[in-house]
Amino acid sequence: MTYHAVSPKRSRFKFVGEILAELKKVTWLTRREAAYLTFLVLVVTIIVGIILGATDLGFSGLVQKFFPPSP
């Protein structure tokens, strides 16, 4: 069995060519879909942030009630 050495330079170009070929097959989002999904992520992030903030505030109040700070 004979092995042929492939030059690193040639294999890099082949790799990049394969990447570009795969990227042409991708179904990309439209601008409208991307904007909608971005808005949706922002809304969900804000809602979860508010819920977590309220939970943290509630637990902080409980800890303050049961373990009051020393004077």
N, C-alpha and C positions, 0 to 999 in steps of 0.2 A: 504494500500500500504506500502510495506516495502522497506527501503533503506539500501543497504549494503555499508559499508565504504570500499573504496579501499585504500590500503596503498600507500602513496606517492612514496615509493621506487618501487613498482611494476608498477605503472602508468608511472614512468619515463622510465623504461626499455621497456615498451610497446611502448611509444612514440618514443624512439630511434630506436626500431625495425621497426616501421612504416616508419620512415625517411629513414632508410637503404633500405627498400623494395621499396620505391618510387624512390630512387636514382638509383636502378638497372633498372628501367624502362626508364630512361633518355637516349636519343640518344645524345651521346657526340660527339663533333667535332673531326675530325682527326687532327693530328699535322699540316698537310699541310693547312687545312682550318683555323685553329687557327692562323698560321703564316701569311696567306694571309690577314685575317681580321685585325690582329694587324697592319700590314703594311698599310692597307687601312685607318685605324683610324689615324695613324701617319701622313700620307700624307694629309688627310683632315684637321687635326689639324694644320699642318704647313701652308696650304693654307689659312685657315680661319684666322690664326694669322697674316699672311702677309697682308691680306685684311683689317683686323681691325687696324693693325699698320699704314697702309697707310691712312686709313680714319681718324685716330686720328691725324696723322701728318698734314693732310690737314686742319682739323678743328682747330688745334693749330695755323697753319699759318693764318687762317682767323681771329681768335681771336686776334692774335698779330697785324694784319693789322688794325683792327677796334678799338682795345683798346691797343695802344702802352704802354709799361711800363713807369712809371714815372721816371724821372732822379733823 
